[in-house]
Amino acid sequence: MAAVDLKRYAAFLKDYTELRMQENRTIGIGFLNGNNTGNSRSSSRGVSARVYRQGSWGFASSPDPSDDSIKAVLSLAQQNADFLHAREDKGQGPLPSVVAHLEKDFSTKKPRLSQKDLLAYAKEVDNYISTEYPDLTSRSVGLSSLEIEKTLLTSEGSFYRSLIPRSFIYINLAAQANDGPVEVFDLHGGLGQFEDTLPSDEVLHSMIDRLYEHLMRKKEGVFAEAGVKTCILDAKLGGILAHEAIGHTTEADLVLSGSVAGRLLNQEVASPLITLVDFAHTAFGEVCPVPVYVDDEGTPGQDVTLIEQGVLRNFMHNKESARIFGVAPTGNARAYAFSDEPLIRMRNTAILPGDSSLEDMIASVEDGYYLIQASNGQADSTSEFMFGVVLGYEIKNGKLGRAIRDTTISGVAYDVLKTVTMVSDQHWWSSGGMCGKKQAIPVGMGGPAIKCQITLGGR
């Protein structure tokens, strides 16, 4: 992104104002059965301004980052705020005042790979799969990256410049069973550019080999029995449950809109074994998959403990909701593109690890299921959810049994979490997905495995 000194516009920031310049850059490469199906590189950049006046917001944006355009965007945002305020004087007080100064750059220090290099890498991975496993009916390999570079200046004096990339390789394998096709998938990557996230041959081949083993077991698998069952949700499923079915209900704008969490504050909503945190940028001594050091309102990112030992304690806030609730803003205001207004969004949401080993958890189940991989799903503001499950195994007499075919899990998340009796001592992060609350945005989710009672959809 071309360097523009936003600080030179400080004198133009009247009332409460945020001025943000941002560029999103993407790379996408795909191979299906040896054929190159995708080869793209794109970028989108521009400038936006948002002005607050006694409860009314004015917003404007432009893809033109020139001096005249930036001044015009600031002027238009102010006009929009003035217009809305003139139509309805909401009489709301000032927003909480916070100031942050920080720069974060997670770009690689290694020589950059060209698009041709990345194509060759993906083709080599596809060749390994086709050579080692010729009995597959279908295989796909994908590389995907998103870099978000932004600079933010606020009228309160906050200044933040960041470059946050994330990059992944995706593998999908399919085979023909007696009653139809079955497939499995996995991904590898996270925070960083491809130069830092692409796995070594040893790690990649191990991942593919393990995925093929799951596929062969699933090919001979059975359908799960429908009903309420004792299940161990592995970290990936526990993470999506924490994000989709719990996290969204505790975003303060959704609380104000009637989310079930609004009437549950300081009440027991889960087993005492459950502590659920939305981490801003650092957890367990390491940088989170999607670090938010300063949000798009210029607020320093703060960890938010949503559930503490089973009790709902906090919500996630931007400046406006923090003013309404009489608390400090938490740094959860995030926008995906330069043309988007910041919304209250999760960052890295996870249940904290417990003290049980996964082996002991499996051994404790007489008749149930170990569920490993989720596909898509949905949840609403009541915390009711349904997720697809594409990889799992029976548990019989404390031992893993046959693989199961695709199924679903469903329930009310707060009720499900009350049934948790064991939490594993290992934590795992996932950051390959995008959260789609009005605008897609990268998020991290994860946690340990949890043992609970949950409804399976069966066949």
N, C-alpha and C positions, 0 to 999 in steps of 0.2 A: 504494500500500500504506500502510495506516495506520501512523503512526510509533509504534514500540515501542522503548523504550530497553533493549536486551538487556543492557547493562552492569550494570543493577541486579540481574541474576541471577548475577553473577560468584561470589558467596558460595555458591551452590548447586551449582557445578561441582566435583565431587569426582573423584578419580582423574583419568584423561585424559578430557575431555569436549568435545564439539562441540555448540553450540547454534545452530541455523540457522532463520531465518524467511525465507520465500520466497513470491513471487507470480509466476505465469506468466500473461501476457495474450496472447490471440491475436485476429487479425482475418482473416477469409476472405471474399472476394468473387469470384464467378465468373459469366461470361457464355459461353453456348454458342449460336452462330449467332444472336446478338442477344437470346436469352432469358436472363433472370437466374436462374441455377441455384444460387447461393449468396450468402448475406448474413448473416454471423455475427460475433459479438464475444463472447468468453468470458474468464473468469479463474478461476484456481484458486490458493488460497493456504492457508498453514498453517505450522506450526512442527514441528521435529523435533529430537531429541537423540540422540547416539551416545556410548557410554561404552566405554572399553577397559580391560580388566583382565587382564594377564598372558597375552595371546593370545586372550582371549574378548571378543566385541563384543556390547553390548546396544544395541538401537535401538528408538525409539518415535516416533510422530508423531501429530499431531492437526490437523484443519482449523480448530480454534478457537484464535485467537491471544490469548485472554484471559489475565489474570495467573494464575488458578487452573489453566488448562489448561497453560500453560508449565511451571509448577511440577510438575504431574502428569506431563507428558511427561519432564521431567528425572528424576523419581523412578522412573518405569517403566523408562526406559532403564538406570538404575543397577541396578534389580532384575533386569532381563534379563541384564545382564552378570554380576551376582553368581550368578544361577542357573546360567548356562552354565559359569562358572568352578568352581562347586561340583560340577558333573557331570564336568568334565574339567579338571584343572589342567595347562594346557599349559606352564606354567613359562617363558613367553617374557618377555624383558626389556622395558624401557620403549621407547617409540617415540622416534625422533629428535625433539629439541626445536627448534622454529623459531617465530619470532614475526614477524608482519606487521601493519602499521597502514596502511590505505589506503581511499580512497573514490573511485569512478569512476562517472560519470554521463554516458551518451552520448545522453540524450534531446535532442530538438530545441530550439532557441532560437526557432523560428519559430512563428507562430500555428498551432494544431492544426487539421487537417482533420477534419470530421465524417464519420460513416458515409455520410451523403447525398452529401458532396463526393466521397468515394472511389467510390461507386457511379456518380456522374456521370462521373468520370474514366475508369473502366473502360468505361462505355458509349460514351464518345467515342472511345476506342481501337478498340472493336469497330466503330463506324461508319466509322472511317478504313479499316479492313481491308475491310469489305464494299463500300465505295465504290470503292476503288482496285483491288480484286481480286475481282470478282463471279464469276469462274470457279471459285473454291474450292468444294469439296464440304462442307467443314466448317472452322470456326474457333472458337477458344476463347481467352478472356482471363481471367486470374486475378490477384488481388492477395492476398498472404499476408504476415502479419507475426507475429513472436513477440518478446515482451519478457520478459526474465527479471530480476526485481528481487529482491535477496536481502541479508540482513544476517547475518553470522557472528561468533560469539564463541567462543573456545576457552579451556579452563582454563589454557593456557600464556600467555594474554594477547593472542592474535591477535584483531584486529577488522577486518572488511572489510564495506563496504557498496557495492553496485554496482547499476547498471541498464544492461543490455546488450540493445539491440533490434536486430533485423534485419528488413528488409522487401524484398519482391520483387514484380515484375510478371512474369507468365508468359504466353507467346504460343505457341499451337499452330495450325499450318496443315495442311490436308489437301487432296489433289487425287486425281482418278481417273486412273490409268494404264490401258493396254490390258489388263493382267493383274491389276488390283486397285487398291485404295487405297494411297497413299503419304502420309507425313506427316513434318513436321519441327517442332522446337520450340526455344525459347530463352528466356532470362530475363535480367532486369536488376535490379540492386539489391545489397544487402549490409548492412554495419553501419550502423545508424541507423533512424530512424522514417521513414514515408512522406514527410514534409515535406522530408527531406534526401536521399532515395534515388530518388524518382520522376524519370525522365529528362525532359529538355526535349522539346518536340515534334520538334525537328530530330533529336535522338539517337534517339528512339523510332521515328520514321518511317524513318530510315536502317536501324535494326535490323529492322523489319518488311519493308522493301523487300529487304534482303539475304537474309532468311529465305525470302521468296517466290522469289527467284532460285535459291536452293538447291533449293527444292521443285520448280520447273520442270525443273531438271537431273536431279533424282532421278526425276522422273516418266518421263524418257527414259533412265534409267540402266540399268546391267547388274548382274548378280550377280558378286561377287568370285570369283576362282578359289580353291578350297580348298587348304590346305597351308601350309607354313612359307614366309613371304614377307618381303621387306624392306619395312618399313613405317616411316612417320613418324607417331608418336602425338602429336597436338597436345596442348596443355597440359591440356585437360579430361580426356583419356584418361590422360595421364601422371599427373595428380593422383589419379585414382581408383585407378590401379595402385599409386601410392605409399601411399595410405591403406589400401585394402582388403587388398592382397596382401602388402605389406611392413609397414606400420605396425602392424597388429593382431598380427603375429607378434612384435613387439618390446615389447608391453605386458607388464610384468613378471609380472602374474598369469597371463597365458597362457603365458609362458615357464616359470613354475613348474608349469603344467599339462601341459607337454610340447611346446610350440611348437618348430618346427624351429630358430628363432633361438637357442635355448638352447645348442646345440652348435656354433654358428657365430661366437660372440663372438671378436673380434680376428682373424677369417679374412676372406679376400677373397670377397665375395658379389656383387660387381657390377663393372662397368667402372670403371677409375680416373677416368673422367669424371663419375661419379655421387657426389654428396654430398647426403644426404637429412637434413632437419632437421624436428623438430617444434617450431615456434615457439610461445612462450607468448603474446606479445601484440604484439610489434613486429618487423617484418622489412623490409629494404630501405628503412629510414628512414620507414616508415609503419605505422600501427596495423593489425594483422591483422584478417581478417574476423570472427573469434570470439576477442576478446582475453580471456585469463585471467591477470589480474595476481596474484590470490591464489586458490588452489584451495579446495575445500570442506572441507579439513582445516586451513586457515589457513597453508598453505605458499606463500611467494612463487613465482610462476611463473618457471621457468628454461627457456631453450631447451635442447633435447636433440639433439645431433648423433648420429643413429642410424647412418648410414653416412658415412664420411669417405674420400673418394677411393677408393671401392670396398670399403673394409674396414668390417665391422660393429663399431661401437665402444661403443654404449650401449643401455640399455633405458629405458623410461619407468616412473616409480615413484610410488607413494604412500608414506606413512610406513612402513607395515608391510613392504612389499616392500623398501624401502630398508634397513630394519633387517636383513632376511634376507640381502641381497646385500652389506651392509657399505658402502653408498654413501649419498650425501645424497639426500633426496627431491627430486623435480623439479617438483612442483606439478601433477601430472596426475590428481589425485583429483577427480572431477566427478560431480554428481548432477543429473538433469533436473528433478525435481519435489521439493517439500518432503517428500514421503512416500518418496523414494528414498534409499538409502544411496549414498555416493560410491563410484565404481569407477575403476579406472585407465583413462583415456580420452585419446585424442589431442585436440589443440587445433587447430593449423594446420600441416598436414604437407605438405612440398613438397621437390622436388628443386631444387637451386640451379641458376641459369642457367649456360650455358657460353659459348663464344665464336663460335658459328656462326650465321649468319643463316638464317632459315627458307628463304629463296630458294636459298641455296647447298645446303642440305640436300635440297631437292626436286631441284635440278639434279644432285645426285650419285647419284640413283636411276635406273637404267636401266629396271627393270621392277618395280613395287611399288605401294604404296598410301599415300595420305595420309588418315589417319583422324582425324575432327574431334570427333564428339559421341558420348558413351556414353549408354546407357539404364540398365537395371538390371544386376545381376550378382551374383556370389558369389565368395568366397575362403575358404580354410580355414587351419588352423594350420601346414600344410606349405608355404604360400605358393602353392599351386595355385589358379588362378582361371579364371573365364569371365565375360566382360562382353559385353553387347550393344553393337553399333555401329550408329547410326541415321543417320550422315552421314559420307560419305567420298568420295574420288576416286581413280581410277587415276593412277599416274605412269608415263608412257611416255617413254623417252629424255630424262629430266630435265625433263619438262613435265607439268603436270596434264592429265588426260584426262577421260573420262566419269565422271559420278557413279555411285556404287554403291548398290545396294539394301541393306536391313538385313542385317547379318551378325553374327558373333561373333568375338571373339579369346579365346584361351585359352593356358595354359601354366603353368609354374612361375616365379613372379616373379623369384626370385633367379637362375634360369638366363637369363631374358629380359634382365635388367639387365646380365648379363655380355656380351651381344652388342651393347651400345650403342656406337656409333662416332661419333656427333655429338650435341651438345646445343645447343639454340638459345640466343641471347643475350637473349631476351624472356621475362618471367615473367608469369603470369596466375593470379589467384585465383578459386576458386569457393567459394561458401558457401551455396548454395541447398538442400543436402541435409541429411539427418539420419542420423547413424550409429546403428545399431540393436543395439548390444551390450547385451542384456538390457533396456536402457531407451534410448529414442531421445534423442539430444542433438545440438545444433548443432555442426558442425565446419567448419573451413576446409581446403581442399585445393587443390593447384595445382602450378605449376612451369613449366618450359619445354617445348618440343617435343623429343622424343627420337627418334633413328633407331635401329632395332633389328630383330632377327629375331623374328617372332611367328607363331603358328598362326592362320590365318583359317578360319572355318567354311564359307565359301562360301555356296551357295544355301540 
